[in-house]
Amino acid sequence: MGYAVTIGVYDGLHIGHQEILTKLNEIAKEKGLTTKVYSILYPMEYYSSTFEGLLVTPQERTVMLQEYVEEVEFLDLTEISYLMPEDFFQFLLENDTKAIVVGEDFRYGYKGSGNITTLENSSKKHGIDLYIVKDILCEDGVRISSSRIRQLISQGNTKKVKDLLGRYYKISGKVYRDMGLGRKLGYPTANIDRGHERLVVPKLGVYFSRVRIGDETFFGVTNIGRRPTVKEEAIVKYETYILDFDRDIYGRRIEVELIEYLRDEEKFSSLEELKKAISQDVRKSRELIEKWRKE
């Protein structure tokens, strides 16, 4: 039968990625091919100390991609980066590739020496159908990219992030037992362990959020930070006070969508001042629930 394939990191599966995958499915259906994504496990920037972090884990990426394609195969950049463009194309041929769909910024092979022109030449030579999907641009004319979205997340720009992802950015992981300060203050929080992948850290502060626990959805107030009022933590903590909720969910996996940035993280003079601030955050979030539901 053969494959219709696309190649790329596909971190976060933003609306530009979705456009390519939609085209991939159209071509595959038209030609009777199986859809497949060759996903680069980690982008080249991942190996730099300045990398801001992945948008999602490779495991989450797999689940997201499987909603669009029949097969997902990861390629390790450290193992294929030495391949010349013609060698990488030969790899595709040997794996029964009949059609290729990529974005117009696509690069491949040693030090990105392969581009759309070399890909077109190789495809014509070997009778492979090639389809180039035009970039989707932001309002300022800049191409939508995972790198751009990482920057927006680190700036707390939840609205723009949603526009480019096509959904709210979410953090997810298992709920673990921590020092229990939130409960002592009257606002028990679910502390989230995001795992050990190198993930992007949103702007530190307080967010109005939506929480998914299994098939149920709640609203909440999420704090991302180092708890400066209590003790400056070495690592960033993720904790959510779930509105109108009082259940034991330790050990359960939850997802928290960051809907709106409320305020910066602050160091308060006392726990009483911190409690007042949380109370204001909760009141503001309840007001936003009504506004959000009308939109």
N, C-alpha and C positions, 0 to 999 in steps of 0.2 A: 504493500500500500504506500509506504513512505510517509515522511513527516513534513509538516509546515512548522518552521521553528523561528524563534526569536532569541536573541542573546543580550544579556545585560544583567546588572545587579538587581534591579527591580526592588530596591529598598523602599518600603513604605507604600508602593503601588499607588502613586499619585495619578492625577487625571491624564497626564501625558502618557504614562505607562498603560493606563486603561484604554486609551485610544489605540495604541499599538496592539494590545491583546484583542480588542474588538475586531480590528482589521485582520489579525491572524486567524480568528475564528471564521470570518467571512471567506477568506481564501481557502482555508481547510475544507469548509463545507462545499464550496464551489468545485474543488478539485478532488474531493474524497480522500483527504489526508488526515493524519493524526496530528493534533496540536501538541507542541512541546516547547518548554522554556528551558534554555540553558542559563541558569542563574549563577552569576559570579558570587561566590560565597561572601567575600568581603571586597569592597572597592579598594583601589590602590591607596587612597587617603587613610584607610583604616590603619595602615602600618606607620602612619606619621603620628608624632606626639601631639600635634595640633588638631587632630581629627575630633570633631564635636560629638561623634557617636552615631550608631545606627538608629534608624527610626523604629524598626521592629527587629525582633530576633530572627535568625534564619528559620526557626521552627514556625514562627508566626507568618513569615513570608511564604513558606510552603503552603500553609492552609489557605492564605489569601489567593495565591496563584492557582491553586486547585479549583477555585471557584470559576476560573476562566479557561484552563487548559487541562488536557488529559494526562500529560506527563510533565514532571519537573525534575531536572537533573542539575545538581550543583557542580560548578567547576571552581577549583582552587586556583586563584591567581598566581600563587607562588609556584604552582606546578606547570602552568601554561604560559606564563609571561615571557618565556624565552622563545616561544614559537614565532616564526616569521608568518606574515599574513597568509602566504600560500600554504604553509603547513597547517594552519588553523582551518583554512578552507577545506583542505584535504580531510581533516578530522570530521568535518560536517558531511562531506561526501561519503566517507566510510560508514557513517551512521544513517544512511538512507535519507538524507535531506533532499527534498524536491522543491521546496519553496522557503524563502527567507523574508521575514518582515522585521524591519528595524526603523529607528528614528533617524533623522537626517544628520544628527551629531555623532552617529555610531563610529567608534574606533575599535580596532582589534589588532592582535599580533604584537610583536616585540616593540615595546615603548610606544604603542599606539600608532605604529607606522602604517597600518591598514586603515583606509577610510572608505567613504561611499564610492569613490572612483575605482579604487582597486577591487572593491566588492562587486561592483557592476561588471568590471572586466572579467573577473573569475566566474561570475554567474553566467555570463554570456558564453564563455568558453566551454563550460560544462553543462549548459542547458538547464540551469536552475532558475526558476522564477524568482525575481527579486522585487520587493515592494518597499518603497520608502515613505514613511509617514511623517508629514510635516510637523515641526515643533509647535507646541501650544505655548503662546507667550503670555506673560503677566501683563497687567495694565501698563506697566512702565516699559514694556517691550523686551524684558528679560525672559529668557527661556525658563519654563518651569523645570525645576530639577530637585532631586533629593537634598542637594547641598543648600539650595535656597530655603527649603522648608526647614532644615535643621537650624538655620540662622533665625528664621521667624519664630521657631519654638523657643530658642534661647532668649528671644526678645519678649516673649509672652504675648505675641500677636495671634491670639487664638482664632480670630475671625479670618484673617488672611490664610492661616494654616488650613482652616476648613475649606476655604475656596480652592486651594491648590491640591489638597488631598481628596476632596469630595466628601469628607467626613471630618468629625472632630478628632484631634489627636488623642490617643488614649495611652495610659500606663496600665500595666497589668502584672499580676503575680499573686503569690500566696500570702494570705494574711498571717502574720506572726505575732507572738506575744512580746511586748516591749515593756517599758518601765511603768506604763499605766497612768501617766500623768493626766492624760485627757479625761479619764474617768474620774480622777480626783477633782478635776475642775468642773465636772458636770457635763463634759462633752467627750464621751468615749470615742476613740478613733480606731479605724482599721488600718494597721500598719502594713504596708505592702513591700514584699521582697521581690524586686524585679529580676532577680537572678544574677548571673555572672557575666552576661554579655556586655560589651561596651556600648551602652545605649545613650542617646542624646539626653541631656539633663535640661528640662524646661527651666525658664526663668524662675528663680527662687521667689516664693511668695505664696499668696493665698488665691485660690481659684474657686469659682462656682463650678460645680461638676455634676455629671450624671454617672451613676454607679450601676453596673450590671452584675448581678449575682445569680448565676444559673439563668433561668428564664425570666427573672424578675428585674425590674428597673426602679431605681430610687434616685433622689437628688442628694447632693452633699456639698460640704465645704472641704476642700482639699488644701493641705499645707505641704509645700515642697521646700525643704530648707534644712538648716543645721541646728535649730532650736537654740538660738543665742540667749534667750531669756533664762533658760534652765542651765544648759551646759553646751558650749560650742562643740557640736559633733564633728568628727573628722570626715564622715561621709554624709552625703545628702540623704535625708529621710523623706519618705512619702507616706503621708497619713491623711485619712479622710474621715470626717465626722458625717455619718449618714443620717440624713434627716428622717425623723419619725421611724426609727429603726432600733430594735433592741434584741438582737439575737447573737448567739455565740457562733462566729464564723471563722474561728481560728483554724488554719490549715486549708481553708477553701480558697480557690482561685477567684479573683474578682477583676473586673475591668473598670477603669475610671476615665471617663472622657472629660477633657479640660475645655469647658464651654466659654468661660469668661474670666479674665484676670481681674482680681478685686483690689489687691494692694501688695506692696513690697513686704518682705519679711522684716520684722523689727525686733530690736532688743528692748523689752519693756523693763521698767524699774522694779516691778514686782509681779508675782503670779496673779494678784488681784487685777492689775492693769491688763495683763495678758487675757484673763477671763473676760474682762469688759470688751476687749477687741474681738475676741471670738464671738461674743454675743452679737456684736455689730455685724460681723461677717455672716452670721446665721440669719440675722434679720434681712440683710441685703440679699442674700441668696434666696430667701423665701419670696422676696419681691420679684426677683429675676425669674423664678419659676412661672409666675403668672405672665410676665412679659414674654418669656420663651414659648409658652404654650399658645400664645396668640399669634406668634410668627409662623 
